[in-house]
Amino acid sequence: MRTNKTSAKIVVEQLIRAPLPLVFSSFVEPKVLKKFWLSKASGPLQTGKTVTWDFNVRGATDAVKVLVLETNQRIRIKWSNQSTTEWTFTALKRNQTLVRIEQAGFTGNRAAIIGEVADTAQGFAYVLSDLKVLLERGISSGVVKDKAILIERAMQLEKRKK
């Protein structure tokens, strides 16, 4: 199997009707991350630090290195597979924040990259949607946790086929 690095990237955006500092801190602080995205985080994000994120899919964990953390502006991390994710935060009005997520550095053969790009875009769309509901309505919609259930189910079905 040939492995290529590609310039492919995904971009996902969401308008969240909440103050910029609240939206920004939601991606930094473990107690908030656990409300909409993760099952556990080893600590808050800090520039130069590596934190472990446990996802809602059993056994899914990753150590992410914080490359950039500019308060209320930008977060950039490197995943263990060397891909990068960057969040940018823009206040549109007093209680409106635009969150933009870009992921780049996909590797593998063409089919693998296409699949990963699609899965990543879908995943971040769920994450942003769940955060939007959490910050605007005060309760998680559960879409990230529900997707984790479907991923686990698909993994079990795939195991049975082998």
Backbone as CSV, one residue per row, in Angstrom:
resi,resn,N_x,N_y,N_z,CA_x,CA_y,CA_z,C_x,C_y,C_z
1,MET,0.835,-1.174,0.000,0.000,0.000,0.000,0.883,1.241,0.000
2,ARG,0.660,2.100,-0.935,1.415,3.336,-1.024,0.832,4.370,-0.054
3,THR,1.689,5.060,0.660,1.232,6.090,1.586,1.641,7.446,1.049
4,ASN,0.673,8.311,0.948,0.907,9.663,0.467,0.474,10.660,1.524
5,LYS,1.149,11.779,1.554,0.665,12.909,2.329,-0.051,13.794,1.321
6,THR,-1.156,14.367,1.720,-1.942,15.128,0.771,-2.214,16.530,1.289
7,SER,-2.560,17.400,0.379,-2.940,18.750,0.772,-4.429,18.823,1.075
8,ALA,-5.117,17.695,1.037,-6.545,17.689,1.350,-6.762,18.211,2.758
9,LYS,-7.816,18.979,2.918,-8.180,19.452,4.243,-9.689,19.570,4.312
10,ILE,-10.185,19.557,5.524,-11.617,19.780,5.721,-11.784,21.105,6.441
11,VAL,-12.905,21.739,6.199,-13.269,22.966,6.889,-14.726,22.825,7.308
12,VAL,-14.974,23.038,8.590,-16.329,22.997,9.131,-16.513,24.264,9.950
13,GLU,-17.665,24.915,9.784,-17.950,26.143,10.525,-19.316,26.051,11.190
14,GLN,-19.466,26.801,12.282,-20.750,26.877,12.958,-20.859,28.221,13.657
15,LEU,-22.021,28.837,13.545,-22.329,30.035,14.310,-22.938,29.571,15.624
16,ILE,-22.353,29.994,16.722,-22.862,29.642,18.044,-23.272,30.931,18.734
17,ARG,-24.500,30.974,19.182,-25.036,32.167,19.840,-24.653,32.159,21.318
18,ALA,-23.381,32.478,21.542,-22.805,32.551,22.884,-21.578,33.448,22.803
19,PRO,-21.183,34.040,23.932,-20.018,34.919,23.923,-18.738,34.168,23.551
20,LEU,-17.873,34.840,22.815,-16.627,34.242,22.348,-15.817,33.583,23.471
21,PRO,-15.599,34.225,24.619,-14.791,33.564,25.660,-15.388,32.226,26.132
22,LEU,-16.697,32.139,26.192,-17.355,30.899,26.602,-17.159,29.810,25.548
23,VAL,-17.307,30.163,24.288,-17.124,29.188,23.207,-15.673,28.714,23.176
24,PHE,-14.743,29.643,23.249,-13.316,29.288,23.224,-12.965,28.342,24.369
25,SER,-13.362,28.694,25.574,-13.000,27.883,26.740,-13.627,26.496,26.696
26,SER,-14.682,26.336,25.932,-15.332,25.021,25.805,-14.408,23.998,25.165
27,PHE,-13.468,24.438,24.345,-12.507,23.531,23.712,-11.209,23.396,24.515
28,VAL,-11.066,24.170,25.572,-9.842,24.177,26.371,-10.016,23.401,27.676
29,GLU,-11.159,23.544,28.308,-11.401,23.022,29.654,-12.015,21.627,29.642
30,PRO,-11.380,20.670,30.310,-11.885,19.296,30.334,-13.330,19.157,30.813
31,LYS,-13.716,19.931,31.827,-15.077,19.768,32.363,-16.134,20.123,31.316
32,VAL,-15.832,21.025,30.417,-16.787,21.373,29.360,-16.665,20.396,28.189
33,LEU,-15.438,20.046,27.811,-15.228,19.079,26.730,-16.003,17.788,26.983
34,LYS,-16.077,17.382,28.245,-16.782,16.148,28.605,-18.297,16.279,28.441
35,LYS,-18.813,17.477,28.382,-20.259,17.674,28.238,-20.747,17.466,26.810
36,PHE,-19.832,17.619,25.828,-20.308,17.526,24.447,-19.421,16.688,23.529
37,TRP,-18.173,16.379,23.908,-17.297,15.713,22.949,-16.555,14.511,23.520
38,LEU,-15.892,14.674,24.637,-14.991,13.646,25.161,-15.582,12.946,26.375
39,SER,-15.049,11.751,26.660,-15.409,11.100,27.915,-14.416,11.485,29.011
40,LYS,-13.204,11.909,28.592,-12.181,12.293,29.571,-11.100,13.104,28.872
41,ALA,-10.511,14.044,29.614,-9.353,14.802,29.141,-8.379,14.905,30.299
42,SER,-7.100,14.686,30.038,-6.106,14.649,31.112,-5.797,16.021,31.700
43,GLY,-6.207,17.073,31.019,-5.962,18.417,31.529,-6.411,19.455,30.524
44,PRO,-6.356,20.719,30.912,-6.716,21.786,29.975,-5.634,21.954,28.917
45,LEU,-5.991,22.543,27.811,-5.017,22.815,26.760,-4.115,23.969,27.179
46,GLN,-2.817,23.784,26.935,-1.813,24.815,27.189,-0.753,24.689,26.100
47,THR,-0.306,25.816,25.576,0.704,25.801,24.524,1.908,24.964,24.936
48,GLY,2.327,24.070,24.036,3.490,23.232,24.261,3.219,21.963,25.053
49,LYS,2.049,21.836,25.624,1.708,20.662,26.435,1.019,19.603,25.582
50,THR,1.160,18.359,26.015,0.441,17.249,25.402,-0.613,16.770,26.384
51,VAL,-1.832,16.630,25.910,-2.926,16.134,26.744,-3.508,14.890,26.091
52,THR,-4.066,14.038,26.919,-4.707,12.829,26.416,-6.206,13.045,26.395
53,TRP,-6.793,12.770,25.250,-8.235,12.862,25.094,-8.793,11.457,24.903
54,ASP,-9.780,11.098,25.717,-10.527,9.856,25.559,-11.872,10.224,24.951
55,PHE,-12.200,9.565,23.865,-13.433,9.867,23.144,-14.555,8.959,23.625
56,ASN,-15.757,9.221,23.183,-16.920,8.448,23.613,-16.961,7.046,23.031
57,VAL,-16.169,6.770,22.017,-16.053,5.412,21.473,-15.080,4.674,22.378
58,ARG,-15.520,3.566,22.945,-14.655,2.807,23.864,-13.305,2.499,23.212
59,GLY,-12.234,2.797,23.945,-10.886,2.515,23.469,-10.304,3.586,22.568
60,ALA,-11.095,4.548,22.163,-10.604,5.617,21.285,-9.976,6.708,22.147
61,THR,-8.678,6.845,22.024,-7.937,7.825,22.807,-6.802,8.369,21.945
62,ASP,-6.375,9.575,22.238,-5.239,10.125,21.508,-4.532,11.145,22.376
63,ALA,-3.239,11.257,22.170,-2.435,12.287,22.819,-2.276,13.415,21.813
64,VAL,-2.739,14.586,22.181,-2.661,15.731,21.275,-1.702,16.767,21.846
65,LYS,-0.856,17.284,20.978,0.098,18.318,21.395,-0.451,19.676,20.981
66,VAL,-0.465,20.599,21.924,-0.970,21.945,21.662,0.162,22.766,21.058
67,LEU,0.007,23.114,19.795,1.020,23.900,19.091,0.809,25.396,19.311
68,VAL,-0.450,25.820,19.296,-0.796,27.235,19.452,-2.052,27.333,20.299
69,LEU,-2.044,28.235,21.247,-3.248,28.559,21.999,-3.239,30.066,22.226
70,GLU,-3.998,30.760,21.404,-4.130,32.215,21.512,-5.521,32.478,22.055
71,THR,-5.599,32.898,23.294,-6.870,33.035,24.000,-7.905,33.787,23.172
72,ASN,-9.056,33.157,23.047,-10.230,33.698,22.345,-9.998,33.937,20.848
73,GLN,-8.942,33.337,20.293,-8.657,33.521,18.870,-8.430,32.212,18.128
74,ARG,-7.473,31.401,18.638,-7.037,30.253,17.840,-6.460,29.157,18.725
75,ILE,-6.738,27.917,18.318,-6.138,26.724,18.921,-5.635,25.872,17.764
76,ARG,-4.420,25.376,17.875,-3.870,24.469,16.857,-3.223,23.305,17.588
77,ILE,-3.626,22.077,17.208,-3.079,20.884,17.839,-2.535,19.934,16.783
78,LYS,-1.631,19.054,17.242,-1.122,17.976,16.395,-1.546,16.666,17.036
79,TRP,-2.187,15.817,16.237,-2.620,14.503,16.688,-1.431,13.530,16.599
80,SER,-1.586,12.356,17.188,-0.502,11.368,17.171,-0.188,10.885,15.753
81,ASN,-1.160,10.985,14.828,-0.912,10.583,13.439,-0.266,11.705,12.626
82,GLN,0.113,12.790,13.303,0.798,13.950,12.723,-0.121,14.890,11.941
83,SER,-1.409,14.603,11.860,-2.329,15.561,11.257,-2.544,16.705,12.247
84,THR,-3.052,17.820,11.748,-3.270,18.985,12.600,-4.711,19.473,12.486
85,THR,-5.172,20.039,13.576,-6.487,20.672,13.604,-6.308,22.079,14.140
86,GLU,-6.989,23.017,13.484,-6.952,24.402,13.940,-8.370,24.929,14.074
87,TRP,-8.644,25.476,15.250,-9.902,26.155,15.506,-9.625,27.648,15.469
88,THR,-10.470,28.400,14.795,-10.411,29.859,14.888,-11.769,30.348,15.372
89,PHE,-11.724,31.392,16.166,-12.913,31.923,16.820,-13.048,33.390,16.465
90,THR,-14.224,33.771,15.982,-14.469,35.150,15.590,-15.771,35.623,16.208
91,ALA,-15.708,36.723,16.948,-16.929,37.313,17.493,-17.626,38.063,16.368
92,LEU,-18.861,37.692,16.090,-19.621,38.387,15.056,-20.457,39.500,15.668
93,LYS,-21.013,39.223,16.813,-21.734,40.197,17.627,-21.431,39.831,19.075
94,ARG,-22.013,40.560,20.001,-21.712,40.321,21.419,-21.942,38.866,21.827
95,ASN,-22.988,38.261,21.384,-23.302,36.880,21.762,-23.379,35.954,20.556
96,GLN,-22.524,36.208,19.588,-22.444,35.337,18.411,-20.978,35.075,18.093
97,THR,-20.641,33.787,18.052,-19.259,33.405,17.774,-19.233,32.444,16.595
98,LEU,-18.391,32.738,15.639,-18.161,31.836,14.525,-16.971,30.956,14.889
99,VAL,-17.189,29.644,14.843,-16.107,28.684,15.073,-15.810,28.027,13.739
100,ARG,-14.547,28.045,13.360,-14.099,27.423,12.114,-13.052,26.380,12.487
101,ILE,-13.239,25.166,11.998,-12.299,24.084,12.252,-11.713,23.628,10.926
102,GLU,-10.384,23.580,10.862,-9.675,23.051,9.692,-8.805,21.894,10.131
103,GLN,-8.897,20.800,9.404,-8.048,19.631,9.668,-7.261,19.360,8.402
104,ALA,-5.961,19.139,8.553,-5.090,18.861,7.409,-4.072,17.800,7.787
105,GLY,-3.382,17.285,6.772,-2.332,16.310,7.006,-2.798,14.874,6.891
106,PHE,-3.837,14.647,6.110,-4.350,13.293,5.908,-3.326,12.469,5.136
107,THR,-3.166,11.208,5.507,-2.206,10.342,4.831,-2.842,9.002,4.491
108,GLY,-2.196,8.294,3.569,-2.672,6.975,3.153,-2.896,6.934,1.665
109,ASN,-3.490,5.856,1.217,-3.825,5.787,-0.203,-5.068,6.633,-0.460
110,ARG,-5.386,6.818,-1.716,-6.488,7.712,-2.099,-7.808,7.351,-1.419
111,ALA,-8.146,6.077,-1.413,-9.412,5.639,-0.811,-9.417,5.913,0.695
112,ALA,-8.287,5.654,1.352,-8.206,5.889,2.792,-8.346,7.378,3.104
113,ILE,-7.713,8.215,2.311,-7.786,9.658,2.527,-9.208,10.155,2.325
114,ILE,-9.862,9.692,1.283,-11.242,10.110,1.021,-12.137,9.723,2.193
115,GLY,-11.981,8.504,2.684,-12.780,8.057,3.821,-12.507,8.863,5.077
116,GLU,-11.247,9.136,5.329,-10.877,9.896,6.526,-11.367,11.341,6.439
117,VAL,-11.272,11.936,5.265,-11.764,13.303,5.081,-13.264,13.355,5.365
118,ALA,-14.018,12.413,4.822,-15.469,12.392,5.034,-15.802,12.172,6.510
119,ASP,-15.151,11.206,7.137,-15.416,10.916,8.553,-15.053,12.094,9.449
120,THR,-13.936,12.742,9.151,-13.483,13.865,9.969,-14.437,15.046,9.851
121,ALA,-14.846,15.361,8.633,-15.783,16.471,8.436,-17.094,16.191,9.166
122,GLN,-17.594,14.984,9.033,-18.833,14.615,9.717,-18.654,14.709,11.237
123,GLY,-17.546,14.194,11.735,-17.301,14.226,13.178,-17.262,15.633,13.735
124,PHE,-16.533,16.513,13.079,-16.464,17.884,13.578,-17.800,18.613,13.424
125,ALA,-18.585,18.272,12.410,-19.925,18.860,12.286,-20.786,18.452,13.481
126,TYR,-20.702,17.180,13.877,-21.429,16.731,15.074,-20.950,17.467,16.321
127,VAL,-19.641,17.587,16.474,-19.072,18.248,17.655,-19.568,19.691,17.744
128,LEU,-19.486,20.420,16.645,-19.928,21.817,16.663,-21.433,21.934,16.896
129,SER,-22.194,21.026,16.326,-23.649,21.059,16.531,-24.007,20.788,17.985
130,ASP,-23.332,19.809,18.591,-23.612,19.498,19.991,-23.209,20.666,20.893
131,LEU,-22.064,21.292,20.615,-21.647,22.445,21.407,-22.643,23.591,21.252
132,LYS,-23.107,23.814,20.050,-24.092,24.876,19.795,-25.317,24.687,20.681
133,VAL,-25.872,23.484,20.682,-27.060,23.207,21.495,-26.734,23.366,22.976
134,LEU,-25.578,22.856,23.403,-25.189,22.951,24.808,-25.115,24.409,25.262
135,LEU,-24.438,25.241,24.494,-24.251,26.631,24.917,-25.500,27.486,24.714
136,GLU,-26.316,27.153,23.742,-27.514,27.950,23.492,-28.723,27.486,24.304
137,ARG,-28.774,26.189,24.636,-29.947,25.640,25.317,-29.648,25.068,26.700
138,GLY,-28.344,24.907,27.008,-27.978,24.438,28.329,-27.982,22.934,28.512
139,ILE,-28.125,22.187,27.421,-28.110,20.729,27.506,-27.507,20.159,26.224
140,SER,-26.744,19.095,26.358,-26.172,18.440,25.178,-27.289,17.787,24.377
141,SER,-27.169,17.854,23.066,-28.145,17.167,22.206,-27.888,15.668,22.166
142,GLY,-26.675,15.264,22.523,-26.326,13.849,22.525,-25.900,13.306,21.173
143,VAL,-25.759,14.155,20.150,-25.430,13.637,18.818,-24.040,13.005,18.770
144,VAL,-23.089,13.530,19.537,-21.746,12.944,19.544,-21.789,11.569,20.213
145,LYS,-22.461,11.472,21.328,-22.571,10.179,22.025,-23.340,9.169,21.180
146,ASP,-24.385,9.625,20.499,-25.146,8.715,19.636,-24.288,8.229,18.469
147,LYS,-23.493,9.104,17.894,-22.592,8.691,16.811,-21.573,7.685,17.325
148,ALA,-21.097,7.866,18.559,-20.149,6.912,19.150,-20.788,5.522,19.254
149,ILE,-22.057,5.472,19.600,-22.769,4.185,19.667,-22.785,3.525,18.289
150,LEU,-23.056,4.315,17.263,-23.098,3.771,15.895,-21.719,3.312,15.433
151,ILE,-20.686,4.041,15.798,-19.320,3.640,15.436,-18.973,2.322,16.108
152,GLU,-19.277,2.203,17.394,-18.999,0.949,18.111,-19.766,-0.217,17.497
153,ARG,-21.007,0.034,17.123,-21.823,-1.015,16.491,-21.192,-1.461,15.175
154,ALA,-20.763,-0.502,14.362,-20.127,-0.827,13.082,-18.839,-1.608,13.299
155,MET,-18.090,-1.246,14.324,-16.844,-1.961,14.629,-17.143,-3.406,15.038
156,GLN,-18.179,-3.617,15.814,-18.557,-4.968,16.222,-19.003,-5.801,15.038
157,LEU,-19.775,-5.195,14.138,-20.220,-5.905,12.940,-19.034,-6.278,12.054
158,GLU,-18.082,-5.375,11.933,-16.887,-5.638,11.133,-16.067,-6.776,11.734
159,LYS,-15.976,-6.801,13.055,-15.255,-7.874,13.753,-15.896,-9.224,13.475
160,ARG,-17.207,-9.270,13.484,-17.936,-10.522,13.257,-17.710,-11.060,11.853
161,LYS,-17.521,-10.164,10.892,-17.294,-10.565,9.494,-15.964,-11.272,9.320
162,LYS,-14.992,-10.933,10.175,-13.632,-11.473,10.028,-13.511,-12.832,10.598
